[in-house]
Amino acid sequence: MHTNVATNHTKTEILQLLLQLGLTSGGSFAIWRKPKSNTVEIVLDDTTEPVKVGLSIEGLDPGFIVHPFADQADKKAYFIKANKYFSFEIDRPLDSDELPEWAKVQLNNQNKLSPEEIRELLINQTLVSKVQNSKLSEEKDHFTQLVKEGIKAIQEDKLEKVVPARTKTISIPSSFNLSCTLLSLMEAYPNAFINFFHLPHVGTWIGASPETLIETKGDIFYTMSLAGTQKATGDNPLKSVAWTQKEIEEQALVSRYIVSCFKKIRLREYEEHGPKTVLAGNLLHLRSDFRINMNETGFPELGSIMLGLLHPTSAVCGMPRREAHDFLQEYEGFDRSFFSGFLGPVNIQGSTSIYVNLRTASLHDNQATLYAGAGVTEDSDPEKEWEETELKCEIIGKFIQNPSA
């Protein structure tokens, strides 16, 4: 490709070029777009061995962090260092002269790949991904039994709430176009964190998360409690929604947990707004927002402190946290890997935005494994919880099977 001749690229072409840069580099990379933003960003670290870092995020170099659901023995997360970084506005064509020098140099030595060739490259690179799912996690009977066990544990006062998960594996069609899929997700879900990351020999994932775990920018720290789920229906779903006591209580549990974390560190000054109904794809949730001035409260490292206290949140694990976690380890029957872990850009353009890895799929071989969980309380109905996970799987699944869905 000759980058010395300035040509205007569409957003699809630019994304294709960025995916080509990442997949031919031999290293790790991530592409994302934050909620309510028009900016697409990429970080690329072309070292072939994925890097791991501690969770003291304030001291990290700029990059992109990825942490699985389960605690790691080494207390570390994968980290894609921003050795190379680029961002562009999605709503305007991009001149090839605006590409960074490193991208021009790399692309000058390569033929421009077609979407089919990028798909082939992606499949070849995910052949060795470590995806360890048991067949159990795909089965409806296993999941509904898991919900029943959860209800029983709640009735016996062992748990207040638990969030069992399941998987659904679909084939990646021959027409699959990764850049179109990412763009379709960005257009369909403006309020979600759209992300794609590739860690060689570890995993390749795509997602549209509705849930911020922590955010820091300047002196401001932000987190949210998001729970309760129902399908969005009608012309104005935000106006016509009605929440049951079960859903209101489920979300209140998550909010109380965040406040209990503040109390644990003797932080008393915080703003809480909500709960309010929010739209995430074709689903509605209840959300409360929490804001803190880290300078005024004397907590400059609140991001790292709260990351340690919040993960895994009661929205992806349950309450009490330790007991719910132990229950899932015993009964769930599969490795969640990065699903319901956390991920996001760290110390990039002066801010850190870390999200819970929800509405996500792992790409491997010619397949995509979709992940979904459902919050179980005493009033849960196993059949309805299964239907909720089906709706959640569809959020990503339909775009993999039909990019222009």
Rosetta blueprint (number, residue, H / E / L):
1 M L
2 H L
3 T L
4 N L
5 V L
6 A L
7 T L
8 N E
9 H E
10 T L
11 K H
12 T H
13 E H
14 I H
15 L H
16 Q H
17 L H
18 L H
19 L H
20 Q H
21 L H
22 G H
23 L H
24 T H
25 S H
26 G L
27 G L
28 S E
29 F E
30 A E
31 I E
32 W E
33 R E
34 K L
35 P L
36 K L
37 S L
38 N L
39 T E
40 V E
41 E E
42 I E
43 V E
44 L E
45 D E
46 D L
47 T L
48 T L
49 E L
50 P L
51 V E
52 K E
53 V E
54 G L
55 L L
56 S L
57 I H
58 E H
59 G H
60 L L
61 D L
62 P L
63 G E
64 F E
65 I E
66 V E
67 H E
68 P L
69 F L
70 A L
71 D L
72 Q L
73 A L
74 D L
75 K L
76 K L
77 A E
78 Y E
79 F E
80 I E
81 K E
82 A L
83 N L
84 K E
85 Y E
86 F E
87 S E
88 F E
89 E E
90 I L
91 D L
92 R L
93 P L
94 L E
95 D E
96 S H
97 D H
98 E H
99 L L
100 P L
101 E H
102 W H
103 A H
104 K H
105 V H
106 Q H
107 L H
108 N H
109 N L
110 Q L
111 N L
112 K L
113 L L
114 S L
115 P H
116 E H
117 E H
118 I H
119 R H
120 E H
121 L H
122 L H
123 I H
124 N H
125 Q H
126 T H
127 L L
128 V L
129 S L
130 K L
131 V L
132 Q L
133 N L
134 S L
135 K H
136 L H
137 S H
138 E H
139 E L
140 K H
141 D H
142 H H
143 F H
144 T H
145 Q H
146 L H
147 V H
148 K H
149 E H
150 G H
151 I H
152 K H
153 A H
154 I H
155 Q H
156 E L
157 D L
158 K L
159 L L
160 E L
161 K E
162 V E
163 V L
164 P L
165 A E
166 R E
167 T E
168 K E
169 T E
170 I E
171 S E
172 I L
173 P L
174 S L
175 S L
176 F L
177 N L
178 L H
179 S H
180 C H
181 T H
182 L H
183 L H
184 S H
185 L H
186 M H
187 E H
188 A H
189 Y L
190 P L
191 N L
192 A L
193 F E
194 I E
195 N E
196 F E
197 F E
198 H E
199 L E
200 P L
201 H L
202 V L
203 G E
204 T E
205 W E
206 I E
207 G E
208 A E
209 S E
210 P L
211 E L
212 T E
213 L E
214 I E
215 E E
216 T E
217 K E
218 G L
219 D L
220 I E
221 F E
222 Y E
223 T E
224 M E
225 S E
226 L E
227 A E
228 G E
229 T E
230 Q E
231 K E
232 A L
233 T L
234 G L
235 D L
236 N L
237 P H
238 L H
239 K H
240 S H
241 V L
242 A L
243 W L
244 T L
245 Q H
246 K H
247 E H
248 I H
249 E H
250 E H
251 Q H
252 A H
253 L H
254 V H
255 S H
256 R H
257 Y H
258 I H
259 V H
260 S H
261 C H
262 F H
263 K H
264 K H
265 I L
266 R L
267 L L
268 R L
269 E L
270 Y L
271 E E
272 E E
273 H E
274 G E
275 P E
276 K E
277 T E
278 V E
279 L E
280 A E
281 G L
282 N L
283 L E
284 L E
285 H E
286 L E
287 R E
288 S E
289 D E
290 F E
291 R E
292 I E
293 N E
294 M H
295 N H
296 E H
297 T H
298 G L
299 F L
300 P L
301 E L
302 L H
303 G H
304 S H
305 I H
306 M H
307 L H
308 G H
309 L H
310 L H
311 H L
312 P L
313 T L
314 S L
315 A L
316 V L
317 C L
318 G E
319 M E
320 P L
321 R H
322 R H
323 E H
324 A H
325 H H
326 D H
327 F H
328 L H
329 Q H
330 E H
331 Y H
332 E L
333 G L
334 F L
335 D L
336 R L
337 S L
338 F L
339 F L
340 S L
341 G L
342 F E
343 L E
344 G E
345 P E
346 V E
347 N L
348 I E
349 Q L
350 G L
351 S E
352 T E
353 S E
354 I E
355 Y E
356 V E
357 N L
358 L L
359 R L
360 T E
361 A E
362 S E
363 L E
364 H E
365 D L
366 N L
367 Q E
368 A E
369 T E
370 L E
371 Y E
372 A E
373 G E
374 A L
375 G L
376 V E
377 T L
378 E L
379 D L
380 S L
381 D L
382 P H
383 E H
384 K H
385 E H
386 W H
387 E H
388 E H
389 T H
390 E H
391 L H
392 K H
393 C H
394 E H
395 I H
396 I H
397 G H
398 K H
399 F H
400 I H
401 Q H
402 N L
403 P L
404 S L
405 A L
